[in-house]
Amino acid sequence: MTKAVSASQNGLTRVYTNDDGSVTILHGGGRNWRNNNPGNIKYGNNAKAAGAIGQDNEGFAIFPDYQSGLQGMLNVLKKKYGNFTIGQAMQRYAPPSENDTDRYTVFLKERVGVPDGTLIKDLTPDELSRLVSGIPIYEGWRAGTITGAGANMRGPASPAIAQRAARHANSFENGVRPSLTWRRRRPSSRHLTRRVGCGVSLRPTCCRRTRPSHCRSAKRRAASLC
């Protein structure tokens, strides 16, 4: 598999030159998607340790692939902010001069679900997974178009899929992955009875939008409550 060894920037386009001489072009999308940098971390020692191959014109690191960028974000969280709480870390990771830091912090705290005094180094693998996967979402992960070689650059296509990010990080391979399976909710029996009452034809409007088998099942359950 090809691997990018350098990158150049032209507006909303990143042109990656691969080790076999081929070129991969990422256009549009969010900055963190174009740079293979899900956490939008700056170019520096932690980014270089994860394999960063350069930086854009605002100093954000550019990585050869998504996994390298994910590892770079983990390096920053563990090595730079390990002794910080989420709130303390975000004051530096996303300073108020550049971000709505309070809103960002509330989003991550609600997502991770730990007491305010919990240090990042003390997060469980599952809690750290939720933190790591939440940052790309808030940073605006949005896929654009990709052409050429380098399919390994294809990170999550949307913020929802980005919730899987931490599972692929080298240091947390055994973490718990949030489930992204969407299931159709069946009509509620209680809702049906409450809506049409007993002794009345059980044909709510939802039956026109739901699979017939679901409606039949719901009708039977509703009838049993009468």
N, C-alpha and C positions, 0 to 999 in steps of 0.2 A: 504494500500500500504506500502511495506517495505521501510525503510529508513536506509541509511548507518550511522553507529555510529563510525566507525574507518576505517583506510586504511593503507595498507603497500605497499612498492614500491620494485619492482624487475626489474631493467632495464626499458624497455618500457611497463611494466605491472603494473597496479594498482589493488590490491585485496581489495575490500570493504567488510567489515563484516556488515551485516544488523541487525536491532533490533530484528529480529525473528530468528537469528542464521544462516540464509542463507548467501551465498557469491555471490558477483557480480564481474566479472573480466573484466576490460577494458584493451585491448592490442593494441599497435600500435597507429596510428593517431598522432595528434599533442599533445604537452605537455598540452596545455590548455584544450584539449578534455579529455585526460586521468585524469586530476585533477578536472574536472568539474569547471574549472576556466577560463572562456572565455577571461578575461582581463589579464591573467597571472599576477595577483597581488601577492605581497609578503604576507607572513603570519604575521599578526599583529592585532591591535585592530579593524580596519575596517573589516578585514576578519573574525575575531572571532565574531564580532557583527552580521555578516550575517550567522553564523553557521558553519564556517570552522572547520574541524575535525582533521586537522594536516597539515603537510607541506612535500614537497619532499626534496631530498638531496641538492637542491640549494635554498631552502627557499621559494619556491612558494607554496601558500596555496592550500590545497586539500579540496574540498567541498563535501557534501553528495549527491548533485544533481546539475543540471545545473542552476535551478532558484536561488539557494543559491549563486552560484558563480557569477551570473549576478548581484544580489543585492550587493555582495561584491564590484564589480567594481563600481557600482553606489555610494556606500558609499565613496569610495576613490575619485571619481570625484567631488562629492558634498561637502564632509566635508574637504577634504585635499586640493583640487584644485579649489574650488568654486570661489575664488578671483583671479584666474589666467586666462589669455587668453589660448587658445589652444596651441599656441607656447610656452608660458612660462611653462605650465603644462607638456608638452612633454619633456622638458629639464630635468625634474625630474622623470617623469613616465617612460620614455625610454631614459636614459642618453646616451650621445655620446660614453661613454666608453663601452657600451654594444650593441648599436643599431646605425643604420643610422637615427639619430633623425631628420635631415632636411627632408629627404625623407618621413619619417613617418608623420611629421607635414604637409607637403604639401598634402599628401594623405587625411588626416583628414580635413584640411581646405577646400579643393576642395569638399569634400563630404558634409560637414556641410554647407558651403556657407554663412559665416557671415564675417563682416569686421574684420580686424586683431585685433582691440582693444576690441572686445567683450569678456566679462568675461563669464566663464562657468556658473556661477550662474544666468546670464542674458539670457541664451539660452531659446528659447521657447521649449515646449515639443517636437515639431517635430524636431527642431534642435538638441536637446539633444538626441533624438532617433537615429538620423543619426550618432552622435558621438559615442554613446554606441554600436551601431551595427557595426560601422566601425572598432573599435579596435580589436574585435576577428578576423575579416577578415585579417587585417595586421599582427596580432600575429600568423597567420598560422593555424586557426581552420581547422582541418581535422579529420574526423571520422575514427576510427579503428574498431575493432571487440569487441562486448560485449556479454558475456555469463552469464547465471545465472539469478537470480531475479534482480529487480530494474530497471524496464522499465522507471521509472521517470528520470533515468540518461541519457536517450537518448536525448541529445541536438541536435541542428541543424546538419544535416548530411554533409553539405558542406558550404563553404564560402558564396555562393549565398543565401542559405537558412538562413544563420546566419544574414542576413539583417533584419530578423523579430525579432531579439533578444529583442530590447528595448520595443516592444509592451507588452512583458510578465513581465516586471519589475513592482513590486508592486507600486512604486511611480509614474509610468507613464502609467497606464493602459489605459488612454484615449488618448495617443499619436497617431500620424498618422503612420500607418504601410506602409512601402514602398510596392508597388505592385510587386509581383514576377511572374505575369501571362505572359507567353510568347505566343505571337500571331504570326502566320505565316504572313509575309508581302506579300501582293498581288503584282503582277507585275505592274509596273507603266505604265500608258497609254502613258505618254510623253516619257518614256524610249522606249516603243515599237515603237512609231512613229519615234522617232529619230534613232532607230536602223535599222528599215526596210524601213521607208519612206512610203508615200501614194501610193496606187495603186500597192503595192507589197504584196504578200501573208504574212499575219501577223502570222508567225509561228516561233517565236524566240526560241532559245535553252532552255529558262527557262520553256517553256511549257512541256518539258520532265521531269521536276523536280517538277512541281506544279500541284495541283489538277485541272482537266479539267475545272471545273466550274469557277475557278479563271481565267484561260486563256481565256475562252469564254467572260467573263465579261470585261477583259482587252482589248480584241480585239474590242469589241463594243465601248468602250470608246476611243480607238485609232482611230477607223474609224470616230468617231464624230469630231475629231480634223482636219481631212483632208480638 
